Amino acid sequence: MKIKYLVIRFSSIGDIVLTSPVVRCLKQQVEGAEIHFVTKKKHAALVASNPYIHKVHTFSGNINQLINELEKEQFDYVIDLHQNLRSNRIKSRLKIPAFSFNKLNFQKFVLVQFKVNRLPQKHIVDRYLETLSVFDVKNDGKGLDFFIPENEGFDKSQLPPAFKNGYVAFVIAGTYATKKLPADKITEICNHANFPIVLLGGKSETEAGEKIMRETNGNVHNLTGKISLNQSASLVRDAKLVLTNDTGLMHIAAAFGKKILSFWGNTVPEFGMVPYQPHPTSKIMEIKNLRCRPCSKLGYKKCPRKHFRCMREQDVDSAVNWIVRNFNS
């Protein structure tokens, strides 16, 4: 007997990757489960190659058009992992049993505004999976999934010769400036770590990437804004180490079980979105006991206090030592 599920998560890159255990566990543990996934059109590639997903439905700006498409599918259940106005409209129109993720926005507000932590000590992946408890679905402990089509990876023959025997992937991207390690700190790490380093990020990081490459010792190859997400993901997959801000490629690195050094600025691990089941030598870098931190659950274009201590005080020596210890181990 076929049971049709609609899983909803519109954005963003990291959040969508973090839903992958829900899709896998539901497909593998519920007999006859057929999984459909709704996301924004620009994020469809993140789930298009997932073998546990039967069909991807995309939102391009017209919610009524999307709902009309979904109504034709005659789903049995909705698993809402986004819980916003759009997902609520879908649930209202489909009129079928729905199970929704609690975003705990009030608890996040209390932590940001009053620095009082009332959030559960539980990763968001485990909270996502709680939406499936009524179906007796359990966490299989296999971590995150990310699938790269064979023809969409990066051709490593295009890397400089010195990179062929291994490199560090340094993800300098971030949705908000206050989640990004400053370019001069990245430059300092690169100059003190005598290993090949590939810079990864989007078009908004291109200028910073070029500046870092100019000011380093020839061990940096800048690919920010030059390659696709899947190409970046394949470089992360094949890297010896991954250094990263709190951003989508961090979670993709976790999906591949990489050794991850993550830098945390205005956001904090207590929000429940640290790398999920990464390599055990992974490490979180953060400046604890700052009265202003976290200043936002998302981020800002610039530090509200103008000092940006959460990133400016990151310890370069600790980062370099971690690279040296783990590159060849």
Secondary structure, DSSP 8 states (H G I E B T S, - for coil): --EEEEEE----HHHHHTTHHHHHHHHHHSTTEEEEEEEEGGGTHHHHT-TT-SEEEEESS-HHHHHHHHHTT--SEEEESS-SHHHHHHHHHH-S-EEE----HHHHHHHHHH----S-SS-HHHHHHHTTGGGT----S--------GGGS--GGGS-GGGTT--EEEE---SSGGGS--HHHHHHHHHHS-S-EEEE--GGGHHHHHHHHHTS-S-EEE-TTTS-HHHHHHHHHH-SEEEEESSHHHHHHHHTT--EEEEESSS-GGGS-S-SS--TT-EEEE-TT-TT--S-SS--SS-TTS--HHHHT--HHHHHHHHHHHTT-
